[in-house]
Structure formats: C-alpha cells, structure tokens
C-alpha cells in the first residue's frame, strides 16, 4: 500500500470540484469574516458503536466552527497511517468522512497522507482543519456569558465517553452504548435564526460538561449554577458510570452543545433545538449568576437542595478519547 | 507531562491576540478569495541540520499557500505527541515554529494537542493547515503551463532530501549537508509584483523536481524540456548522491520553487528572484513545448546533447522525509 495509492483512494472517495483540481492549496470564495480551527484525532478503538475516527474527525472540526456561530464550509484532512493498516478499513473510514461531509453540507478541499513504518503510529491518526463563514453581527464567544443567562444542553450527556471507555474495558451492556458523534452546524444555524440572544456556544468534548462550564465561568468572570436532576442522561450511560465509578459530567460528548442564552430568548431557543434532529432531548440545566466568592465557580445543586462545587476535572485525562 | 501542560506551553510560545482568545475556532477577517491547505509532518529525525519538524511544519504549509499565489496569513497546528517525549525538545520545536512564523509574517491562530501512549506514535507528529489571501487577478495553477514558458528553479536542488538521507544512513561529509527548509511567501510576493506572466508555481517536495515537472506536464498537457547542466546543486549534495546512488532530481526540497513564466517576463522574474533572500541561486533550467508524442513527457537534455525521458519517480518513496 503506497502513499500514492492511498492518496488516490481518498481523492476518489472525497471527490468534489475543488479537491479534484489537485493544486498545492484550494482556492475558495468566502464572504465576510471566517472561522478557522483544527483538531487531531487519535481515538482508540478506531471503530466504535455510533461512529469511527473518520466521522469523528469531521464532526469534531465542524462542531468547533459551529461553536463560534460559523457556518462550516470547507475541511482539510491530514492522514498519518501506519504501514500495514488494512486498506478496507481505510475505505470504511473515508466513506464515513464522506457521509459526514454530505450530511453537514461541507466539502473536503485538501488532503495530505503520510505513511509511517510499522510501530511508528497506531493504525491511523486524522487531523482535520476547518473554515467557515461567520454571519454578520454574530459574536459568540466563551467570554460572553452574562448573569441571568439560561444554560441549555442539547441532549443526553456522556454518550461518547461512556461508549469508548466501556469498549476499552471490554464491558457489555444489555442495551449497547452508542457515541453521539454528530455534526451540529444545522442545529446552530437554526438557533441563530431563532434568537439574537445566544451569548455562548461550546461543545463539551474532553473533560465533558464540567470542564466546559468551568472554562466559560472563568472566561466570562461569572458563576454558573446547574441543577443535577435536570441533566439528561441515557440509562445505559448512568449504569456504565456507576460500574466504572465515573461522573458523567466529566465524560466527553461529540454531538452535544451547551448554550448560554439571554433569559427572554431561552424558551424560543429551547423549542427550536427540540425541533431539530440533534437537539430533540435539549433541556435547561441551569443559569448564570454574579460571582459570589473570590473567583468564578461552577455549582451543582442536588435534588435535596444541597450545593457542591463542580470543579475543573484535573489530573491525567483519559487518553485517546477523540 | 499532561496534555494541558503541553497546551499551555504552546499557547505561550505561539501567543498572539487571536490565539490568546482560546475560543473553539479563531475568527478572522480576510478580503477576497482565500487559499486553504494542509500538510502532515512526520519527518525522522525530528531535528536535522538546517531545521526541525517545527520549522518544517510551518514552511511546508506556508509554501503550499504561496504556490497558488496566496499571501500566507494564518496557520493552525495539530500535535500528536508520544508520552515520554522530552519537554525540552517540545520547547525547541515550538520555538522553531514561532521563529518561522515571525520570519514569514504569519500567525498560528488555533492549535490542538493529543498525547498518545508510549509506542503509539514516534516522538511527535505535526499537522499544519494554512489560510492565505489570493490577490485579485492572480490565477496560478499547475494546469496553466503554456508552450514557450521558461522554467526557473529558485536555487540549489536536493538539499533537504540529501540531508535527511545522509543523517539516517549515519554518513559524515566534510562540509555538512543542510536542509533548505525556508518560507517562500515573500519571494513569491516579489515575483508576482514584478510580473503578471507567472503561470505555474510549485515547490518540489516529495519526489523532487522530477515529480513536480511530470505533474505539471500532465496537468497542463504540455512537454517539458530541461537542460541538466543548468540545474544548480551544492557540491556536497552531488557527492552524497554519488555515494548513495541517487538522482538529485528526485530528492525532496523544502525551500525551493519551480516557476513557469511567460518568455517575455523570464528575465525580470529571474532578476527579481536573485535579489531575494531565498532566490539568490535562481536559474533558468528549461522550457515548455507542445506535446511531441502521444502523451505529455519531461525530457532532460545532457551536456553532450543527448536527451532522456525524465519519468515520474515510481515505487516506494522514501518514508518520513517530511
């Protein structure tokens, strides 16, 4: 399997008029401000229920663009492949990328392939970079949360992290866990059309909702308070977390977002999300307050009314979750 | 060495106002058409005379942008790091990236870091993606070569490939070989300012000048003829090639370009290149002709006047040259 052969395979599977031109760089027309991002993907196992590294590499970067309010448009992909990796698995991975691209309405416009000797990489790593256009007037940032904002999560929490973990531990559940791996560009587009009061969007990947809320609290200089019983979970994720001794709030998600919305617009945004494919289980989980103590904090209120500090997940994070 | 620690190190070393915002994607203002490209870098050894994987990852992507006539502006970098890789080596690599960025006038606007377990990668891999702006009226493409065009190379050939190869073979030369690894954005800008007759630009990386000329011949549907004695080489590269039994025309370059220029503009373009830092050894090496036989070919004329077909380098290419 030579590098050229692989490059041809990718060129064919991901074909579009821009990619087909095969120049050193793609030439694109974009109006106005652009968003630009990157994500490396090293997930293990490479194939998992609900997706694979191909789908994940597309949705990860598409979602990063959507989280600044951009319309995802163009993707580049750099592949690092271990010599001896099966060609049929590569074909499956690239087909997944194509499906995700078509679903999200984006194009892969440039690619690069490097083959390294056996043992110098583990199967395949994919680094995707994305460009999107930011509509006029949209200013979404992790530092825009304001006291009074309502916090909405777009669906059940922890699905991706619990799936990868249980696969690695070799655990079997009666109902199989499934990654939530999905492109959120359309959901965000619909939300932005419904309201100009969306202040923050973020996808809670590594470190989960706990990390995301802590980052936003610090960036915006606010306190965040969530109500634990309002957070949506799948039963099988809860079961897996109990078995593994994990808090689902720190598990990675790959098809969910957290939105901070002006109070007056929260109802319409929630309704819009619930009408969208990847927002059907959306729920209000908390709100933003003025900073109470010496520094911004995230609090979780339990069913019984007590309140604990939900801290930033620390120590070694699980490697190769995405 | 945790992922967070590394991310902080990178954020500090590559700091600029856009990167510092730490949103999921960078938000940028660019006028007009944009160029977008990607390159994964897996070079071994990671440090080599004339550069390292950090400098190479910047210049590789900067040069891809320049080769479509774009002004390189913004870079993203995805790092895949093997657990246990030395922090001080990472510091050196990121400092190299910063130096190359400053030299080329580009900014690293987003980054991602994944740490994988020992043995799952070999040291560090860096995938960079770049965005540049294409000036109005610039239409540079591998398919634009026309009969009569003059072919110019920007300097000595084979320096990078010969350096990596001889390091791997453990060879020692009296005069040390050095990679040519350099950003070519300014050189291209000056060339475009001097002439509107530049039809093709390409950097002869993997597969060297031989591969580049063959690609252009096929894309443009023309024959290419070069004169062997006009191709500039360093003496130590020639010596290394003789020892290793290699043709310098198939060796990778990382700071050179090949330009196809309208005959009338060739003199002014050559003069402009020679006045520029990375074009001092520029030379005319050949010209474009109508296709002579059934398909486009590249011919090399020897000092004695005989002519051989310079074919596309085939078979397994040297892995991890960049």
Interface residues (C-beta under 8 A of the other chain):
Chain A: X2 X3 X4 X21 X22 X23 X24 X25 X26 X27 X28 X29 X30 X33 X34 X35 X36 X37 X38 X39 X40 X41 X42 X44 X63 X64 X65 X67 X68 X70 X74 X76 X77 X78 X79 X80 X83 X109 X110 X111 X112 X113 X114 X115 X116 X117 X119 X120 X121 X122 X125 X127 X129 X130 X131 X132 X134 X141 X142 X143 X202 X203 X219 X315 X316 X317 X319 X320
Chain B: X2 X3 X4 X21 X22 X23 X24 X25 X26 X27 X28 X29 X30 X33 X34 X35 X36 X37 X38 X39 X40 X41 X42 X44 X63 X64 X65 X67 X68 X70 X74 X76 X77 X78 X79 X80 X83 X109 X110 X111 X112 X113 X114 X115 X116 X117 X119 X120 X121 X122 X125 X127 X129 X130 X131 X132 X134 X141 X142 X143 X202 X203 X219 X315 X316 X317 X319 X320
